[in-house]
Amino acid sequence: MATSTRRGRSPEGRAEVRRNLVAAAARLFTERGYDDTTVDDIAAAAGVGRRTFFRYFRGKEDALSPDHERGLARISEVFDGAHPDEPLPSLALRAAETVFELYTEDPEVARLRFALVGSVPALRDREAASVHHYRRLFTRELTARLGDRPDGELRAAVTAAALVAAHNQALRRWLVDGARDADLPGAVDHFRRVAPMLPLEDADEPAAASDLEDVTRRLERAARTLERESTRRTG
């Protein structure tokens, strides 16, 4: 136990302990069922104590989640470090792509998580909450860059929703197809297909009277396209 405690003191050690806890939770939830697995079971399987578990998670419903704090921080870092002349569509896509690693760094855990989230309401609720955090962050970052445009907040909200939906759809496609490392570049390419759907191409130009209608049409078109893709892959 002392070894685990020492290992968790460095950033690398903490990341390792967290990965072990997530892997243990995924395995136990799958083998025993979510309701029949306790925090103590997860901690013991990961080789740590109960107190260590609660340094990383508030409860067992959080134990299967990727490190969303790290994911949100990465997105902020991309926006903060971007060159002022980088086109906004490119910046938004680049920031969103950093999140793929959170879900794909351990394909086996990702596959188990995908199955469990689909069948356990408590885990599904946690995943839905994380989606809201990503959408809110993208909306805030994009709104800050759309200046005083009359439709700036709307464009930011539409873009954030489309980015998160496209990311989730591409990730789900990868998981349904077997979560193979070799297929990950294809999943990222699939995500990038959202680019022409984003209402950002003319974000630096003066707003026109028809912008609201144009943004609405883009959102509706993006939603229909993503829904068709999702139905075709999972139906």
N, C-alpha and C positions, 0 to 999 in steps of 0.2 A: 504493500500500500504506500509505503514511503517513497518507493521508486516512482509510482504514478504521480504522487504529489509533486516531487521534484520535476518530473517531466512536464507537468502542467504550468510551470512558472515562466518558461520562455514562450514567446509568440508561437514558435514552431511546435513546442510541446503542448501548448493549449490547443492548437489546431489538431494535433494528433489525438489528444484525449477526446475532443469533440467528435472527430471522425469515428473513433472507436465506439462512442456512445450511440451515435446515429446508426452505425452498422449493427450494433447489438440490438437496438430497438427494432430495426427493420427485420432482423432474423427472428426475434422473439414474437413480434406481432404476427409474423407470417406463420410461425410454427404453433404458437399457443393461442393466438387470437389477441386482439387489442384488450378486451375486457379482462382477460385472465393473465395479463402481464402487468407487473407492478414496477414502480420506480426502483425498488430494491433489486428486482430481477435484472433490470437493465444495467444498473450500476455494477452488480456482481459479474455479469457477463462481460462487461468492459474492463473489469479489473480495478474498479475504483469504488469509493465509498458513497453512501447516500448524500453526504454533504457536498462532495465533489460534483455529483450529478446536478445539484441545485445551483451550482456556480455557473452552469451552462444553460439550464432550462428551467422554466417555471413549473413544468409538470410533464407527464409522459406524453400529453398531446402535442408538445413542442419538440419532442425528442427525435422526430423523424424529419424535421425541417432542415433544408440547406441553411447555410450561414447567411441569412438575409441581411444582417447588419453589414457583413463584408460586401455583399452584392450591392447594397445601396451606397456604401462608401465608394466602391469602384466607379459607379455611375457618376457620382459627384466629382470624383477625381478626373474623370474624362472631360466633363464639362468645364471644370475649373482650369484644366491644363490645355484646353483647346486654343489653337491659333485664332485670333480675331477674324481672319479671312476664310476660315474653313466654312464651306457651305453648311447650312443648318441641317439639311437632310442627311448629309454624310456624318455629321457629328452625332445626330440622334441615333442613327443606325450603329455607329461605332460604340456608343455608350451601351446600347441595348445588348449588343453581342457579348459584352463582358459577363453577362449573367449566365450564359450557357455553361460556363465552366463549373458554376456552383452545382448544377444538376447533373453534369456529365463526368465529373472527376472520378466517380466510382459507378460505372455502368450497372453493376449488379444491384447496388443499393438503390440506384435510380429506378431500376425496373421493379424492385419490390415496393418502393415508395409509390410508384404510379398505380400499382394494383391495390395497395392499401388505401390510398387517398380516395380511390373510386368506390370503396366499400365501407369505409369507416367514417361516419358523419363528423366526429370530433376532428379527425385529421383533415377532412374536406373543408371544414370551417376555418382551420388554421391556414390552409393553402389559399383560400379565398381572401383572408385578411392580408396575406403577403402580397397578393395581386394588387390590392388597394394601395399599399404602401409604394409599390413601384410606379403605379399610375400617377399617384399624387406627386412623387418626386419628379417624374418626367414633366408633368404639367407645370410645376414650379420652375424648373430649369428652362423650359421652352418659353414660358411666359416672360421670363426675365430677358430673353433674347429677341422677343418679337416687339420690343419697344412700346411705342404709343399707338400702334395700329388699333383702329376701332374693333377689329375682329381678332386681335392678338390672343386674348384668353381663349376664345373659341377654337382657333387653330391649334393652340397648345393642348387643349383638352382632347380634341379629336385625334391629334397626332399621338398623344400619350396612350389613348385607348387603343388605337390601331397597332402601335408598337407592342404593347403588352399582349394583345390578342394574337398578333402574328407570331410573337415569340412562343406563346403557349401552344399554338397550333403546330409550329415547327417542332417543338420539343415533343409533343404528343405523337406526332408522326414518327419521329425517331424511336420513341419508346415502343410504339405499336409494332414497328418493323424489327424489333429485337434488341435495341439499344447497343448496337455494335459500334466500336470506335471508328471503323472504316467508313461508316455511314454518316458520321458527324459533320464532315464538311458539306455534304449534301443537305443536311438539315439547316445549316447556317445559310447556304445559298437559297434554300427555300424561304427562310425568313426574310432575306433581302428582297424578295419579290414584292414586299409591301411598299418598297420605296416610291414607285409611281403613284401609289394610293395616298401618300401623305400630302396634306395641303400646305407644303412648305416651299415648293419650287420658286414661287414669286414672293417669298416672305420679305425680301428687301425692297420690293417695289411699292409705290403708293397704293393704298387700298382702294378698290373700285366699289361702286355701289352694289355690284352683283356678288361680292365676296361671300356674303352669308349664304346665298343660294348655292354657290360653287362649293363651299366647304361642306354644306349639308349633303350635296350630291356625292361628294367624294366619300364621306362617311358611310352613306348608304351603300355605295358601290363596294367599298372595302368590306363592310359587314357581310354583304351577300357573297363576295368572293371567298372570304375566310370560312363562312358557314358551308359553302359548297365543298371546299377542300376538306374541312373537318368531317363532313358526312361521308365523303368518298373514301377517306382513309380509315374511318372507324366503323362505318356502317356494315 
